[in-house]
Amino acid sequence: MGRPKGNKTGSVFFNKSKGKWFCEYYVIDNHTHKEVVKQKTVKSEEEGKQFLSSLQYQKGNEIFIKNNGIPLSQLMRSNLQRKLDMNLIKERQYSRVLKTIQVIEKSDIANKKIEDVTSDDIQIYLNSLKDYSNSYIKKIMEQFTQSYTLAMNKGYIVKNPMVDVIKPRSTKADKEVRAMTVEEQQAFTNYLMSKTIQDDPYKNVFLIQMYMGLRVGEALALRNGDIDLKRNLVDVNKTLTTDKNEKVIMGDTTKTYSGLRQVPIPKFIRNSVIEQMNIGTNHMDKQLFLSPNGNYVDNRNVNYILKKRLADLGITGISTHSLRHTYGTRCVEAGMRAVALQRLMGHKDVSVTMNTYTSIFNRYKEEELEKVNQYYMNNEIVDVDNLLNEQNDFGNR
């Protein structure tokens, strides 16, 4: 296929010499304020056409919209691209949301024009998802809500069909992240301490997560310069993430702003941290952890290896995120206050901490209340003898 003549909506063509599909499109130059042509590679002709359509919807091209209408899936893709262009989301989130949109695109409703989609159409589709998790249904519904809000704001439609739509409840119970029991943690710690780096290259990732509460991406992003051995602190300031093509990249910050924090190094894993720092001295950017081919480590591989190691110990239902959750659980069991734990875990606010560890806090609230009761009695705020006599009188009735 040769290169066609372009128009102001752009064009898609196959370059035989390079063996790739290209998309040619037009944007306004920020300096000259004139329309200029740009190119980008795409995986297929269809992907190029979808990109061009999304671009026209973003521009609010009235002629294009009038002639073509707006398919629901294109509105969703346009909204997603718009957020990426405005730096409202990162590439990793772009990739995740795109996967959600691709799920919706498998349904008949995705090909309908937005003005033809009714509340009943959306409700019937959402109801068909009841056998999926609540989080899955929530993600799907968010795309409908955001897209139709955009359509209303742009004046593409006069009535928002989402007003009458109700999010169905999943038939599945919400899945909770399980923390290791004390016995499981002890067994896994002994296993890791008995292995060399050659035996298990990621043993120190697991120890850092389990005893410092870092997210796996935060642990894998650590560099020698992030470790202050004099003050015995780790500076958590970035995370490994993925771009929109699923390639592992170094993020410029942590998952959330509140994730920026300093975490003390426990004495019993200090030597493990130093061991990893020595290895990192010879790595690019002095990264503590790199894959065998010298690239950033894919956390999915680390999670896979973790599950294999735990299976050998007869431990199931644990992921890399569970190691971080295990740290939080032990902190609560040791009596740490929620506010202190919030800062160590890098949660956005204390309510996230409380909601995450509600069952564990509840488990220990009776012990805390008993301290208060004992305080009342020790300070003779309550007359214990009279109280006991009243109880005995009641029991004798």
Secondary structure, DSSP 8 states (H G I E B T S, - for coil): -------TT-EEEEETTTTEEEEEEEEE-TTT-SEEEEEEEESSHHHHHHHHHHHHHHHT-HHHHHHH--BHHHHHHHHHHHHHHTTSS-HHHHHHHHHHHHHHTTSGGGGSBGGG--HHHHHHHHHTTTTS-HHHHHHHHHHHHHHHHHHHHHTS-SS-GGGG------SS---------HHHHHHHHHHHHTS-TTT-TTHHHHHHHHHH---HHHHHT-BGGGEETTTTEEEE---EEE-TT--EEE-SS-SSGGG-EEEE--GGGHHHHHHHHHHHTTSGGGBS---TTSS---HHHHHHHHHHHHHHTT--S--HHHHHHHHHHHHHHTT--HHHHHHHHT-SSHHHHHHHTHHHHHHHHHHHHHHHHHHHHHTTSS-HHHHHHHHHHHHT-
